[in-house]
Amino acid sequence: MAYPILSLWLLVTRLGPHAYGQSAPAQENHTTPVDGPTSSLLLDNSHFAFSLYQQLVAPDPDRNVLFSPLSLSAPLTLLALQAKPKARPQILQDLGFHLTGVPESRLHEHPSQLLEALLSAPGACRMDTGSMLFLGQGRNPRRKFAQRARSLYRTEIHATSFKNYRVARHQMDLAMEKKTGGKIKTFFEGMKMHSVLILANYIFFKGKWKYRFDPKDTRIMPFSVSKELSVPVPMMQRLGWFQLQYFRHLHSHALQVPCVCNTTALFILPEKGTLAQVEEALMKDNLDKWTEPFPLNRRKLYFPKLSLTGNYDLDKLVLSPSGLDMFGYGIGLSGISVQTIPIKVSKAVHRVELTMDEEGTDKENVASFRYFPKHQIPAVHFNKPFLLLVYQEGSHNILFMGKVINPNAS
């Protein structure tokens, strides 16, 4: 039985600026009953996410970064459970699982139920995520492993001949195109001829605000990529009550925006020249500091439409915060094929797409704003590089994490 997500839409009662007797909206709570332990007790992927973020940013700090630690957790957990007993608990711990006291016989059940609960989007959500494992011919997959991969971890197993590079790449690209409904047509580069096991993970997500923007108000406005470069971007705008806080020691505004699918988007807007400082501080902070509800403030928000992508070779990174090589022979992968010869992941790729435009569920009631001079309503402009996290309510597990340097860049 999958544990439902504990979802809590919490608006603080501490009010922002008042004027003409107007006050912030009343506090709202939407709670879903929980059967058994909450997901926050079983998984905390912030350390895993922060470690991966640092590695993805390091090669080029001046580019966009976007990845989904939660989507990656499904195939990595599947593989972790095939590792030798000595390596298995360390990998699960590095991914953020807290499974103390869980018997060996139920190790598959607990992580899979949790991940399924976190990744199963309601009908209003537009999320498509999954994985594929390409196993070299001559390595026959175990039937039990293949069934478990598909039913519990959204992962399909495909037999592939790696003897011919072009044929193998064509086979894998066709499989990914079919799996993703044509969204991915070319996926694999730099494949090694001696590959035995290749992992491909993907997620597509169409974000949807709780309160929508009016497309009629969207304007082309400048976005300052750097001191030397500004680019025109479609900038959405909306009057409303926003959970906004200024962190003086970081010289940054932080904005929390409720979205559908029991998620909240956190945007951190550093002042010019302080982005690296904010990144460093965020990596050291407890995520709870950033997910606690911020005070409500009456604001006019300017925010760029986003259509971001990320495409990464994970086998070139150290995915385990402890330094353990998840893709090496040392973890002792077994149980994948009927053959007993040692096996490792030769290549692993991660593809992510995130879109956020004007679309939302409701229109916020701002009738009281008509009595307030608009020129006295402070504006917040996301017109320079910022950080983003999309996390799930209740568990606070990170669905997406990234950095927007240029909204126009892929």
C-alpha positions in Angstrom: 0.0 0.0 0.0 1.5 3.3 -1.0 1.9 6.0 1.6 -0.1 9.1 0.5 1.8 12.3 0.5 1.1 14.6 3.4 0.2 17.8 1.7 -0.1 21.0 3.6 -0.9 24.4 2.0 0.1 26.7 4.8 -0.3 30.5 4.6 1.1 32.4 7.5 -1.0 34.7 9.5 1.7 37.3 9.9 0.7 40.0 7.4 2.6 42.1 4.9 2.1 45.8 4.5 -1.4 47.0 5.4 -3.2 50.0 3.9 -6.7 51.5 4.0 -7.8 48.8 6.5 -7.1 45.9 4.0 -5.5 42.7 5.3 -3.9 39.6 3.9 -6.1 36.6 3.0 -7.2 34.3 5.8 -5.0 31.3 6.6 -5.8 28.2 4.5 -5.0 24.6 5.4 -5.6 21.6 3.1 -4.5 18.4 4.7 -4.5 14.9 3.4 -4.8 12.1 5.9 -1.7 9.9 6.2 -1.8 6.1 6.7 1.5 5.1 8.3 4.8 7.1 8.5 5.0 10.3 6.5 7.3 10.5 3.6 9.4 13.1 5.4 10.4 10.4 7.9 11.5 8.0 5.2 13.2 10.2 2.6 15.1 13.5 2.6 16.9 14.0 -0.7 18.2 17.5 0.0 21.8 16.4 0.7 21.8 14.3 -2.5 20.4 17.2 -4.5 22.8 19.7 -3.2 25.8 17.5 -3.8 24.7 16.9 -7.4 24.0 20.6 -8.0 27.5 21.6 -7.0 29.0 19.1 -9.5 26.7 20.2 -12.3 27.4 23.9 -11.7 31.2 23.6 -11.4 32.2 23.2 -15.0 30.4 26.4 -16.2 28.9 28.7 -13.5 27.5 30.9 -16.2 25.0 28.5 -17.7 21.5 27.3 -16.9 21.3 24.1 -14.7 18.2 22.0 -14.2 17.8 18.4 -12.9 15.4 16.3 -11.0 16.8 14.5 -8.0 13.5 12.8 -7.2 13.1 11.3 -10.7 16.7 10.0 -10.6 16.0 8.3 -7.3 13.8 5.7 -8.9 16.4 3.9 -11.1 19.2 4.5 -8.7 17.2 2.9 -5.9 16.5 0.0 -8.1 20.2 -0.5 -8.8 21.1 0.1 -5.2 19.0 -2.9 -4.2 20.9 -5.1 -6.5 24.3 -4.1 -4.9 26.1 -6.3 -2.5 24.9 -6.2 1.1 27.9 -4.1 2.3 27.3 -1.3 -0.3 23.5 -1.3 -0.4 22.7 0.6 2.9 25.3 3.2 2.1 23.8 3.9 -1.4 20.3 4.1 0.1 21.5 6.4 2.8 23.2 8.7 0.2 20.0 8.9 -1.8 18.3 10.1 1.4 16.4 7.0 2.6 15.9 6.4 6.3 15.1 2.7 6.5 16.3 1.8 10.0 14.5 -1.2 11.2 13.1 -2.2 7.8 13.6 -6.0 7.3 15.7 -7.2 4.4 12.6 -8.9 2.9 10.8 -5.5 2.6 13.6 -3.3 1.3 12.1 -3.3 -2.2 8.6 -2.5 -0.9 9.4 0.5 1.2 11.4 2.6 -1.2 9.2 1.8 -4.2 6.0 2.7 -2.3 7.5 6.0 -1.2 8.8 6.9 -4.6 5.6 6.0 -6.3 3.6 8.2 -3.9 6.0 11.1 -4.5 6.1 10.7 -8.3 2.4 9.8 -8.9 0.9 13.1 -10.1 -2.8 13.7 -9.8 -4.8 14.1 -13.0 -4.3 17.9 -13.1 -0.5 17.5 -13.2 1.4 17.2 -16.4 4.4 15.0 -15.3 5.9 12.2 -17.3 8.9 10.4 -15.8 10.5 7.1 -16.3 13.7 5.2 -17.0 15.2 2.6 -19.3 18.0 0.1 -18.7 19.7 -1.2 -21.9 21.3 -4.6 -21.2 23.9 -6.0 -23.6 22.9 -9.1 -25.6 24.3 -12.2 -24.0 23.2 -10.8 -20.6 19.7 -12.2 -20.2 17.7 -10.2 -17.6 16.2 -12.1 -14.7 12.5 -12.2 -15.1 11.8 -11.2 -11.5 14.2 -8.2 -11.8 12.5 -7.0 -15.0 9.0 -7.3 -13.5 10.1 -5.5 -10.4 11.8 -2.7 -12.4 8.7 -2.0 -14.4 6.0 -2.4 -11.8 7.8 -0.7 -8.9 10.4 1.7 -10.4 9.0 2.8 -13.7 12.0 1.3 -15.4 11.9 -0.9 -18.6 14.7 -3.4 -19.6 15.8 -3.7 -23.2 18.2 -6.2 -24.7 20.7 -4.3 -26.9 23.6 -5.3 -29.0 26.6 -3.1 -28.3 28.9 -4.7 -30.8 27.8 -2.2 -33.5 27.8 1.4 -32.2 25.5 2.8 -34.9 23.0 -0.1 -34.6 22.9 0.1 -30.8 22.5 3.8 -30.7 19.7 3.6 -33.3 17.9 0.9 -31.3 18.1 2.9 -28.0 17.0 6.1 -29.7 14.0 4.3 -31.2 13.1 2.8 -27.8 13.3 6.2 -26.1 11.3 7.9 -28.8 8.5 5.3 -28.3 8.7 5.4 -24.5 8.4 9.2 -24.4 5.8 9.6 -27.2 8.3 11.3 -29.5 9.5 13.9 -27.0 13.0 12.4 -27.1 14.4 11.3 -30.5 18.1 11.4 -29.9 19.5 10.7 -26.5 22.9 8.9 -26.6 26.3 10.3 -27.3 29.8 9.0 -26.6 28.7 5.4 -26.0 31.5 2.9 -25.3 31.8 -0.1 -27.5 32.3 -2.4 -24.4 29.1 -1.2 -22.7 27.1 -3.8 -20.9 24.5 -1.7 -19.0 23.3 1.8 -19.9 20.8 3.8 -17.9 18.5 6.5 -19.3 16.3 8.6 -17.0 13.9 11.4 -18.1 11.2 13.7 -16.7 8.9 16.2 -18.4 6.9 18.6 -16.2 4.5 21.3 -17.0 4.3 23.5 -13.9 1.0 25.1 -13.0 0.6 27.9 -10.5 -2.1 27.9 -7.9 -3.0 31.4 -9.1 -2.6 32.1 -12.8 -1.1 35.0 -14.6 -3.1 36.8 -17.3 -1.4 36.3 -20.7 -2.7 39.7 -21.7 -0.3 41.3 -19.2 2.8 39.4 -20.4 5.3 41.8 -22.0 8.7 41.6 -23.6 11.1 43.0 -21.1 14.9 42.9 -20.6 16.6 40.2 -18.5 20.1 41.1 -17.3 22.2 38.0 -18.0 25.4 39.8 -17.0 26.9 43.3 -16.8 27.5 43.2 -20.5 24.4 41.3 -21.8 20.7 41.8 -21.5 18.2 39.7 -23.5 14.5 40.3 -24.2 12.2 37.7 -22.5 8.4 37.4 -22.2 7.8 38.7 -18.7 4.6 37.7 -16.8 3.2 40.0 -14.2 0.6 39.8 -11.5 -0.7 41.7 -8.5 -1.2 39.5 -5.4 -0.3 38.4 -2.0 3.1 36.7 -2.2 5.2 34.7 0.4 8.3 36.8 0.1 11.2 37.3 2.4 14.5 39.3 2.2 17.6 37.7 3.6 19.9 40.6 4.4 23.0 38.4 5.1 22.6 36.9 1.6 21.4 40.1 -0.1 18.6 38.0 -1.7 14.9 37.9 -2.0 13.3 34.5 -1.6 9.8 33.8 -3.0 7.6 30.8 -2.4 4.8 30.3 -4.9 2.2 27.5 -4.4 1.6 25.3 -7.4 -0.6 22.3 -8.2 0.4 18.7 -7.6 1.2 19.4 -3.9 4.3 21.3 -4.9 5.8 24.7 -4.1 8.2 26.6 -6.2 11.0 28.5 -4.4 12.9 31.2 -6.3 15.9 32.9 -4.8 16.9 36.2 -6.4 20.4 37.4 -5.4 21.5 41.0 -5.9 23.9 41.4 -8.7 27.3 40.0 -7.9 26.2 37.8 -5.1 25.0 34.7 -6.9 28.0 32.5 -6.0 27.8 33.6 -2.4 24.1 32.6 -2.2 24.8 29.2 -3.8 27.5 28.5 -1.3 25.2 29.4 1.6 22.3 27.4 0.2 24.5 24.3 0.1 25.4 24.7 3.8 21.9 25.6 5.0 19.3 23.2 6.2 16.5 23.1 3.6 13.9 23.7 6.3 15.1 27.3 6.6 14.0 27.9 3.0 10.7 25.8 3.1 9.3 27.4 6.2 6.4 29.7 5.2 7.5 33.3 4.5 5.4 36.3 5.5 2.7 37.4 3.1 3.3 40.7 1.3 1.2 42.7 -1.2 3.4 42.9 -4.3 3.4 43.2 -8.1 5.5 40.3 -9.4 7.3 40.3 -12.7 8.5 36.8 -13.6 9.8 35.3 -16.9 8.1 32.5 -18.7 10.3 29.5 -18.4 11.0 26.6 -20.7 14.2 24.9 -19.4 16.0 21.7 -20.3 18.9 19.7 -18.9 20.8 16.8 -20.4 23.6 15.3 -18.3 26.0 12.3 -18.4 25.7 11.0 -14.9 28.5 8.5 -15.2 31.0 11.4 -15.2 29.7 12.6 -11.8 30.0 11.3 -8.2 26.3 10.8 -7.4 27.0 9.5 -3.9 27.6 12.3 -1.3 29.8 9.8 0.6 32.0 9.3 -2.5 30.9 5.8 -3.2 31.0 5.0 -7.0 27.5 3.9 -7.8 28.5 2.9 -11.3 31.6 0.9 -10.6 32.3 -2.8 -10.2 32.9 -2.2 -6.5 29.3 -2.1 -5.5 28.8 -5.6 -6.8 25.7 -5.4 -9.0 24.0 -8.7 -9.2 20.5 -10.0 -9.7 20.1 -8.1 -13.0 21.0 -10.9 -15.4 21.1 -14.6 -15.1 24.8 -14.6 -15.8 27.1 -14.3 -12.7 29.8 -12.2 -14.4 30.3 -8.8 -12.7 28.3 -6.0 -14.2 28.4 -2.2 -13.9 26.7 0.8 -15.5 28.8 1.9 -18.4 26.8 5.1 -19.1 24.0 7.0 -17.4 22.1 9.9 -18.9 19.5 12.2 -17.4 17.1 14.4 -19.4 14.7 16.9 -17.8 12.3 19.5 -19.2 10.4 22.1 -17.1 7.9 24.6 -18.4 6.2 27.3 -16.4 4.0 29.9 -18.1 0.9 31.8 -17.2 -1.3 28.8 -16.6 -2.8 28.4 -13.1 -5.8 26.8 -11.4 -7.5 29.9 -9.9 -7.6 33.6 -10.2 -6.6 35.4 -7.0 -9.1 37.7 -5.6 -7.4 41.2 -5.5 -10.6 43.3 -5.4 -9.3 45.1 -2.3 -6.3 46.3 -4.4 -8.5 48.8 -6.2 -8.5 51.0 -3.0 -4.7 50.9 -2.9 -2.7 53.2 -5.2 -0.9 50.9 -7.6 2.2 53.1 -7.6 2.5 52.4 -3.9 2.6 48.6 -4.3 6.2 47.5 -4.3 7.3 45.4 -7.3 9.6 42.4 -7.4 11.4 41.9 -10.7 13.0 38.5 -11.5 15.0 40.1 -14.3 18.4 38.7 -13.4 19.9 35.3 -12.7 18.1 33.3 -9.9 18.0 29.9 -8.3 14.9 27.6 -8.3 13.7 24.6 -6.3 10.4 22.9 -6.8 9.7 20.8 -3.7 6.8 18.7 -2.5 4.6 19.8 0.3 4.8 17.8 3.5 7.9 15.8 2.6 9.9 18.8 1.3 11.7 16.4 -1.1 13.1 18.2 -4.1 11.5 17.5 -7.4 13.6 20.0 -9.4 16.6 22.1 -8.6 18.4 24.5 -10.9 19.7 27.9 -11.8 18.4 30.3 -14.4 21.1 32.4 -16.0 19.3 33.1 -19.3 15.6 32.2 -19.7 16.1 32.1 -23.5 18.8 29.5 -23.3 18.1 25.7 -23.5 
